[in-house]
Amino acid sequence: MNRKLIPLLVAGVLLATAPGLVPVQAAPQAAAAATTQGSPSKMVLDNSQRILSTLESRRAEFTKNPAALRQFVSGEFNSMFDRDYAARQVLGRHGRGASDADIKTFGDALADNLMQRYGSSLLNFNTKLRVRVKSETPLPRGLGVKVASEMLRSDGDAIPVDYLMRQSGGQWKVFDVMVEGVSFVQTFRQQFDQQLQTKSIAQVAAELRNGQLQADADK
């Protein structure tokens, strides 16, 4: 992944996650879903605008107080990102037959490592971007929906950011983010495949926890 996309991937994960439950509705066809109350598209649009605004208004505070930034990032990320399901997707074949406890341990370690390493990059993130939701379409086999959006620069250039979402516990949750076609899940599946060929899930999670292994979003 090009290094310039790292803040966008981190922001993409963050922008799609926010506190509060969203009523579950059947996935509509096409872009009209962006105005549907409680739809995944509306959640992405509203949360993106809210978080960009918060990052801008609290930039000085976050710069002086990194702990406040970590708390903000962690709180937003934890609320609606489906860590366990995303972890299973990242583990791929290595996660077959794994216990729920191992999956949770790996998912928590990966998310925490990613946020600790790249969360501060949000301070350099361009919050003057506008967000536009283009469409909401069902995923194959009823797995959820894909919300296609764009981050629009002031010069008119558009950065595609797609969110893959599923219903879990009565609310929509994000399990993958694609920035310019680069998937969060696929990036880390490729990175950790070799490690998981020789180590257990618990071992890889422990190395993520203690810093021996880093989640490299620029791979």
HELIX and SHEET records of a PDB file:
HELIX    1   1 ARG A    3  LEU A    5  5                                   3    
HELIX    2   2 ILE A    6  LEU A   15  1                                  10    
HELIX    3   3 ALA A   31  THR A   35  5                                   5    
HELIX    4   4 PRO A   40  SER A   57  1                                  18    
HELIX    5   5 ARG A   59  LYS A   64  1                                   6    
HELIX    6   6 PRO A   66  MET A   80  1                                  15    
HELIX    7   7 ARG A   83  LEU A   91  1                                   9    
HELIX    8   8 GLY A   92  GLY A   95  5                                   4    
HELIX    9   9 ASP A  100  TYR A  118  1                                  19    
HELIX   10  10 GLY A  119  ASN A  124  5                                   6    
HELIX   11  11 PRO A  140  GLY A  142  5                                   3    
HELIX   12  12 PHE A  184  THR A  198  1                                  15    
HELIX   13  13 ILE A  201  ASN A  210  1                                  10    
SHEET    1   A 5 ARG A 130  PRO A 138  0                                        
SHEET    2   A 5 VAL A 145  LEU A 152 -1                                        
SHEET    3   A 5 ALA A 158  SER A 168 -1                                        
SHEET    4   A 5 GLN A 171  VAL A 179 -1                                        
SHEET    5   A 5 VAL A 182  SER A 183 -1                                        
END                                                                             
